[in-house]
Amino acid sequence: MRLPSSIICSILAGLLAAAAEGGPAAPPEGAPLRLSLTVEKLTPPAGGTLPTWDTLELSSRGGGLYDVRLAPGADAPQLSAVDLRLLTPRVPRLVRGNDALTRLALIQREFNRNEVHNPLPDGTDFSIANNCLERGLWEVKLARSEGGKTVTLFHAWLTFPKEEYARLFREANAGLDYVPYDRLFANYPGVGRFVLPLDALRKVKSEVELSGLDTHAAEAPERLTEQRNKVKLLKTPDVGTYGDFARAEKQPITLAKFNTPGIYDQNDAMRFDLTWLGRPEKIFWREVESPRAAGTFPEVEIRFANGYRILAADAELSRLPARREAPAVEADVLKLVCGIGTPIIHATAAERSAEMTEDRPRYLMLLDAKANHVDNHLTGVDGLYAWRDAEGRLHLWLVSYERIALVAHLSARWPA
């Protein structure tokens, strides 16, 4: 097994740095943490104003729970007993005992956005997010649904204290030492160019190739709510079909970049060569098992002509309901995010808590022809949405960087 030198160096540097530096001064016992907010300037509605606050107060209740309040103002929005452990990386049971898989799972959890939504009595949504750009860069947002659209009322960034982050990490991971992972979280270390120990993750019990592979190349790309809201972030002109995303003359596919502190920068771009998506060769359905999971669970592999392999597993795949129409909203698809056990991007506090407690077997990863793990953040495919139609076909939508577009639609016969 070959591990990337960047990760090894990061771990050693983290050990040295942690020994040399102290954490931020803690507030007096019982006093709330008062974290300064950097507020995004939003355009208020015509003739109206938008609320603003400059501080986030966190009052610990112990066990990872906090009372959360915006300040100043006696009537400022607040939440009670928020579990901030839900926003920190966790080691899923599927990787426990394997160092390489554990690091991969934790890195992907930290560098995929994790946003938890909390409804307020007036219908406003108060969300807290662990941003996907660097450790400690978090966000708070107030939003309201109006006429089928989400209207942002307040949005700000904060630096979550490192010592508090480390404490939450230990509480979320049954006392696991934070220090060896500190440098992995500080800045994105990359997750490419090492042999993934697949045999340590799962063992294949059975396999069947799915017939009737279709690329839907001539069809217009579907858009769920997020893709409709982000249509202007696709900068490549005249992409009218799935085939266009893979067409050589359209490369590179250009998307607006998500930049610090957490905005889509129309003047900066991410560029990807997606020609490989146009040549899928086979789709396999497997039943696999792990000593850390009960029974077997399904895994799907998509194999491409250039040697790339997408592996997607989720215990829910075999239970997809048969749909008479293509999905129109986010809840209609099974979402998989790159990594091992990586939570979906958006969830309510109750949904996130249930998701973490269940800890079901799931993963999504991209490998090359030599079984090296490929860095999805640099490759242009960050997720997969799965659904099943009433005619007996499995549908797989491949999701671009930052979920800006659905860049491929593959389908095949449902396994007999």
VORO-317366 format. One record per residue (C-alpha): residue number from 0; residue in one letter; x, y, z. Coordinates in steps of 0.1 Angstrom, whole numbers, padded with zeros to 4 digits. Layout:
// residues N
R   resi   resn      px      py      pz
R    NUM      A       X       Y       Z
...
// end
This chain:
// residues 416
R   resi   resn      px      py      pz
R      0      M    0000    0000    0000
R      1      R    0015    0033   -0010
R      2      L    0004    0065    0008
R      3      P    0009    0100   -0005
R      4      S    0040    0117    0008
R      5      S    0020    0149    0013
R      6      I   -0002    0131    0039
R      7      I    0027    0115    0057
R      8      C    0045    0149    0059
R      9      S    0013    0166    0070
R     10      I    0009    0142    0099
R     11      L    0045    0146    0111
R     12      A    0042    0184    0108
R     13      G    0010    0183    0128
R     14      L    0027    0164    0156
R     15      L    0055    0189    0158
R     16      A    0032    0220    0155
R     17      A    0008    0207    0181
R     18      A    0035    0203    0206
R     19      A    0048    0238    0200
R     20      E    0016    0258    0199
R     21      G   -0011    0264    0225
R     22      G   -0048    0267    0217
R     23      P   -0067    0299    0221
R     24      A   -0075    0311    0256
R     25      A   -0107    0296    0269
R     26      P   -0134    0319    0283
R     27      P   -0141    0318    0320
R     28      E   -0159    0287    0331
R     29      G   -0196    0291    0323
R     30      A   -0191    0321    0300
R     31      P   -0202    0318    0264
R     32      L   -0178    0317    0235
R     33      R   -0181    0350    0216
R     34      L   -0171    0346    0180
R     35      S   -0168    0376    0157
R     36      L   -0188    0374    0124
R     37      T   -0177    0386    0090
R     38      V   -0210    0395    0074
R     39      E   -0218    0392    0037
R     40      K   -0234    0424    0023
R     41      L   -0267    0414    0009
R     42      T   -0291    0434   -0012
R     43      P   -0323    0442    0008
R     44      P   -0357    0441   -0007
R     45      A   -0371    0472   -0023
R     46      G   -0380    0496    0005
R     47      G   -0369    0472    0032
R     48      T   -0339    0464    0054
R     49      L   -0322    0432    0064
R     50      P   -0312    0423    0100
R     51      T   -0275    0421    0110
R     52      W   -0254    0409    0139
R     53      D   -0217    0409    0145
R     54      T   -0212    0381    0171
R     55      L   -0221    0344    0175
R     56      E   -0225    0333    0211
R     57      L   -0220    0296    0220
R     58      S   -0229    0285    0255
R     59      S   -0218    0249    0262
R     60      R   -0242    0225    0279
R     61      G   -0217    0197    0278
R     62      G   -0217    0166    0257
R     63      G   -0212    0186    0225
R     64      L   -0245    0206    0230
R     65      Y   -0245    0243    0228
R     66      D   -0271    0271    0230
R     67      V   -0265    0293    0200
R     68      R   -0274    0330    0197
R     69      L   -0267    0358    0174
R     70      A   -0258    0391    0190
R     71      P   -0264    0419    0199
R     72      G   -0301    0423    0206
R     73      A   -0325    0409    0231
R     74      D   -0346    0395    0203
R     75      A   -0318    0380    0182
R     76      P   -0323    0346    0168
R     77      Q   -0312    0317    0190
R     78      L   -0312    0279    0192
R     79      S   -0312    0256    0222
R     80      A   -0291    0225    0227
R     81      V   -0275    0224    0192
R     82      D   -0253    0193    0188
R     83      L   -0222    0207    0171
R     84      R   -0206    0173    0170
R     85      L   -0227    0167    0139
R     86      L   -0205    0193    0121
R     87      T   -0172    0176    0129
R     88      P   -0156    0147    0110
R     89      R   -0164    0113    0123
R     90      V   -0148    0079    0118
R     91      P   -0175    0057    0102
R     92      R   -0176    0021    0115
R     93      L   -0168    0008    0080
R     94      V   -0131    0020    0082
R     95      R   -0123    0014    0119
R     96      G   -0090   -0003    0124
R     97      N   -0075    0008    0090
R     98      D   -0053    0039    0091
R     99      A   -0054    0047    0054
R    100      L   -0092    0043    0051
R    101      T   -0097    0063    0083
R    102      R   -0077    0093    0070
R    103      L   -0095    0092    0037
R    104      A   -0129    0092    0054
R    105      L   -0120    0120    0078
R    106      I   -0105    0142    0050
R    107      Q   -0135    0138    0028
R    108      R   -0158    0146    0057
R    109      E   -0140    0178    0066
R    110      F   -0137    0190    0030
R    111      N   -0172    0184    0019
R    112      R   -0197    0210    0031
R    113      N   -0218    0199    0061
R    114      E   -0247    0223    0067
R    115      V   -0273    0216    0094
R    116      H   -0307    0234    0092
R    117      N   -0328    0244    0122
R    118      P   -0364    0258    0118
R    119      L   -0373    0289    0139
R    120      P   -0409    0295    0151
R    121      D   -0414    0323    0125
R    122      G   -0406    0299    0096
R    123      T   -0371    0312    0092
R    124      D   -0343    0286    0087
R    125      F   -0312    0291    0110
R    126      S   -0284    0270    0095
R    127      I   -0249    0264    0107
R    128      A   -0223    0250    0083
R    129      N   -0188    0236    0085
R    130      N   -0174    0251    0053
R    131      C   -0155    0228    0029
R    132      L   -0125    0252    0024
R    133      E   -0104    0250    0055
R    134      R   -0106    0239    0092
R    135      G   -0124    0263    0114
R    136      L   -0141    0282    0086
R    137      W   -0178    0280    0095
R    138      E   -0209    0299    0085
R    139      V   -0243    0309    0099
R    140      K   -0272    0318    0077
R    141      L   -0309    0329    0081
R    142      A   -0331    0322    0051
R    143      R   -0368    0320    0043
R    144      S   -0387    0302    0015
R    145      E   -0408    0326   -0005
R    146      G   -0426    0317   -0037
R    147      G   -0407    0285   -0042
R    148      K   -0373    0303   -0038
R    149      T   -0349    0306   -0009
R    150      V   -0343    0342    0002
R    151      T   -0312    0348    0023
R    152      L   -0318    0373    0051
R    153      F   -0284    0371    0068
R    154      H   -0251    0353    0060
R    155      A   -0218    0355    0079
R    156      W   -0186    0336    0084
R    157      L   -0167    0328    0116
R    158      T   -0136    0311    0128
R    159      F   -0144    0282    0150
R    160      P   -0118    0279    0177
R    161      K   -0093    0251    0172
R    162      E   -0093    0239    0208
R    163      E   -0131    0237    0208
R    164      Y   -0130    0219    0174
R    165      A   -0105    0194    0189
R    166      R   -0127    0188    0219
R    167      L   -0158    0182    0197
R    168      F   -0137    0158    0175
R    169      R   -0128    0137    0205
R    170      E   -0164    0137    0218
R    171      A   -0177    0127    0184
R    172      N   -0151    0099    0180
R    173      A   -0152    0082    0214
R    174      G   -0120    0099    0226
R    175      L   -0099    0095    0195
R    176      D   -0068    0117    0197
R    177      Y   -0072    0148    0175
R    178      V   -0035    0156    0172
R    179      P   -0025    0132    0144
R    180      Y   -0052    0146    0122
R    181      D   -0048    0183    0128
R    182      R   -0027    0191    0097
R    183      L   -0050    0170    0075
R    184      F   -0079    0194    0085
R    185      A   -0060    0227    0084
R    186      N   -0058    0228    0046
R    187      Y   -0069    0204    0020
R    188      P   -0041    0177    0017
R    189      G   -0055    0160   -0014
R    190      V   -0068    0125   -0017
R    191      G   -0051    0112   -0049
R    192      R   -0023    0089   -0061
R    193      F   -0023    0062   -0035
R    194      V   -0035    0026   -0037
R    195      L   -0069    0023   -0020
R    196      P   -0070   -0008    0003
R    197      L   -0103   -0021   -0011
R    198      D   -0100   -0055    0005
R    199      A   -0098   -0039    0039
R    200      L   -0130   -0020    0031
R    201      R   -0151   -0048    0018
R    202      K   -0151   -0083    0002
R    203      V   -0171   -0092   -0029
R    204      K   -0197   -0120   -0024
R    205      S   -0214   -0119   -0058
R    206      E   -0213   -0098   -0090
R    207      V   -0234   -0094   -0121
R    208      E   -0230   -0071   -0151
R    209      L   -0261   -0050   -0158
R    210      S   -0273   -0052   -0193
R    211      G   -0287   -0024   -0215
R    212      L   -0262    0003   -0207
R    213      D   -0275    0037   -0220
R    214      T   -0256    0070   -0218
R    215      H   -0286    0093   -0226
R    216      A   -0261    0114   -0245
R    217      A   -0287    0132   -0267
R    218      E   -0309    0142   -0237
R    219      A   -0310    0176   -0221
R    220      P   -0294    0175   -0186
R    221      E   -0319    0173   -0158
R    222      R   -0318    0199   -0130
R    223      L   -0330    0195   -0095
R    224      T   -0334    0226   -0073
R    225      E   -0297    0231   -0066
R    226      Q   -0288    0229   -0103
R    227      R   -0315    0253   -0113
R    228      N   -0303    0278   -0087
R    229      K   -0267    0274   -0099
R    230      V   -0272    0274   -0137
R    231      K   -0252    0307   -0141
R    232      L   -0222    0290   -0125
R    233      L   -0217    0267   -0155
R    234      K   -0194    0289   -0177
R    235      T   -0190    0266   -0207
R    236      P   -0214    0279   -0234
R    237      D   -0240    0258   -0253
R    238      V   -0240    0227   -0232
R    239      G   -0274    0214   -0242
R    240      T   -0271    0176   -0238
R    241      Y   -0253    0151   -0216
R    242      G   -0231    0143   -0246
R    243      D   -0219    0179   -0247
R    244      F   -0203    0175   -0213
R    245      A   -0180    0148   -0227
R    246      R   -0175    0163   -0262
R    247      A   -0138    0170   -0269
R    248      E   -0144    0205   -0284
R    249      K   -0162    0215   -0252
R    250      Q   -0133    0209   -0230
R    251      P   -0124    0221   -0205
R    252      I   -0158    0222   -0188
R    253      T   -0155    0255   -0169
R    254      L   -0174    0261   -0136
R    255      A   -0173    0291   -0112
R    256      K   -0149    0284   -0083
R    257      F   -0160    0282   -0047
R    258      N   -0135    0305   -0030
R    259      T   -0127    0317    0005
R    260      P   -0145    0326    0026
R    261      G   -0173    0308    0009
R    262      I   -0186    0324   -0022
R    263      Y   -0189    0314   -0059
R    264      D   -0163    0336   -0077
R    265      Q   -0175    0345   -0112
R    266      N   -0140    0358   -0120
R    267      D   -0123    0326   -0110
R    268      A   -0129    0291   -0124
R    269      M   -0124    0254   -0121
R    270      R   -0117    0236   -0153
R    271      F   -0121    0199   -0160
R    272      D   -0116    0175   -0188
R    273      L   -0148    0153   -0188
R    274      T   -0143    0135   -0221
R    275      W   -0139    0102   -0201
R    276      L   -0175    0104   -0190
R    277      G   -0186    0098   -0226
R    278      R   -0172    0063   -0228
R    279      P   -0186    0041   -0200
R    280      E   -0181    0005   -0209
R    281      K   -0198   -0016   -0182
R    282      I   -0219   -0013   -0150
R    283      F   -0217   -0040   -0123
R    284      W   -0239   -0048   -0094
R    285      R   -0223   -0065   -0065
R    286      E   -0232   -0078   -0031
R    287      V   -0203   -0071   -0007
R    288      E   -0197   -0076    0030
R    289      S   -0176   -0061    0058
R    290      P   -0168   -0075    0092
R    291      R   -0179   -0041    0105
R    292      A   -0214   -0042    0090
R    293      A   -0243   -0067    0094
R    294      G   -0250   -0088    0064
R    295      T   -0242   -0078    0028
R    296      F   -0249   -0045    0011
R    297      P   -0250   -0035   -0026
R    298      E   -0221   -0019   -0045
R    299      V   -0223   -0005   -0081
R    300      E   -0192   -0001   -0103
R    301      I   -0191    0020   -0134
R    302      R   -0162    0012   -0156
R    303      F   -0149    0036   -0182
R    304      A   -0127    0031   -0213
R    305      N   -0098    0052   -0199
R    306      G   -0096    0028   -0169
R    307      Y   -0115    0049   -0144
R    308      R   -0138    0031   -0121
R    309      I   -0165    0047   -0100
R    310      L   -0175    0026   -0069
R    311      A   -0207    0035   -0052
R    312      A   -0222    0016   -0023
R    313      D   -0251    0022    0000
R    314      A   -0274   -0001    0019
R    315      E   -0303    0019    0005
R    316      L   -0295    0011   -0032
R    317      S   -0314   -0022   -0032
R    318      R   -0344   -0005   -0016
R    319      L   -0349    0023   -0042
R    320      P   -0386    0027   -0050
R    321      A   -0398    0023   -0086
R    322      R   -0407    0057   -0099
R    323      R   -0431    0065   -0128
R    324      E   -0415    0098   -0135
R    325      A   -0379    0112   -0133
R    326      P   -0370    0128   -0100
R    327      A   -0379    0165   -0098
R    328      V   -0367    0174   -0062
R    329      E   -0338    0165   -0040
R    330      A   -0358    0141   -0019
R    331      D   -0365    0119   -0049
R    332      V   -0330    0106   -0053
R    333      L   -0305    0086   -0032
R    334      K   -0275    0109   -0028
R    335      L   -0239    0097   -0024
R    336      V   -0210    0121   -0016
R    337      C   -0174    0112   -0023
R    338      G   -0157    0095    0005
R    339      I   -0166    0068    0030
R    340      G   -0197    0075    0051
R    341      T   -0196    0112    0040
R    342      P   -0229    0128    0050
R    343      I   -0250    0146    0024
R    344      I   -0244    0183    0022
R    345      H   -0277    0196    0036
R    346      A   -0299    0181    0064
R    347      T   -0320    0191    0093
R    348      A   -0306    0185    0128
R    349      A   -0329    0156    0133
R    350      E   -0319    0141    0099
R    351      R   -0282    0145    0105
R    352      S   -0285    0130    0140
R    353      A   -0303    0100    0126
R    354      E   -0278    0096    0097
R    355      M   -0249    0096    0121
R    356      T   -0265    0072    0146
R    357      E   -0274    0048    0118
R    358      D   -0239    0049    0103
R    359      R   -0250    0027    0075
R    360      P   -0224    0013    0050
R    361      R   -0219    0037    0021
R    362      Y   -0191    0051    0000
R    363      L   -0183    0068   -0033
R    364      M   -0149    0069   -0048
R    365      L   -0130    0071   -0081
R    366      L   -0101    0048   -0090
R    367      D   -0078    0048   -0120
R    368      A   -0067    0018   -0140
R    369      K   -0039    0009   -0114
R    370      A   -0064    0010   -0085
R    371      N   -0050    0044   -0073
R    372      H   -0075    0066   -0056
R    373      V   -0083    0097   -0078
R    374      D   -0089    0131   -0063
R    375      N   -0125    0138   -0072
R    376      H   -0121    0175   -0062
R    377      L   -0097    0179   -0091
R    378      T   -0115    0155   -0115
R    379      G   -0149    0172   -0117
R    380      V   -0173    0146   -0104
R    381      D   -0182    0151   -0067
R    382      G   -0213    0130   -0062
R    383      L   -0238    0105   -0075
R    384      Y   -0276    0105   -0074
R    385      A   -0294    0071   -0079
R    386      W   -0330    0063   -0087
R    387      R   -0350    0035   -0102
R    388      D   -0378    0037   -0127
R    389      A   -0410    0016   -0130
R    390      E   -0398    0000   -0162
R    391      G   -0370   -0018   -0143
R    392      R   -0340    0004   -0149
R    393      L   -0314    0018   -0125
R    394      H   -0305    0054   -0132
R    395      L   -0272    0070   -0121
R    396      W   -0267    0108   -0123
R    397      L   -0231    0119   -0119
R    398      V   -0228    0153   -0102
R    399      S   -0202    0179   -0109
R    400      Y   -0179    0200   -0088
R    401      E   -0200    0219   -0062
R    402      R   -0231    0201   -0075
R    403      I   -0234    0228   -0102
R    404      A   -0246    0204   -0129
R    405      L   -0256    0168   -0135
R    406      V   -0229    0159   -0160
R    407      A   -0237    0124   -0170
R    408      H   -0268    0101   -0170
R    409      L   -0262    0064   -0172
R    410      S   -0288    0037   -0169
R    411      A   -0290   -0001   -0171
R    412      R   -0314   -0029   -0164
R    413      W   -0322   -0034   -0127
R    414      P   -0305   -0066   -0114
R    415      A   -0327   -0097   -0116
// end
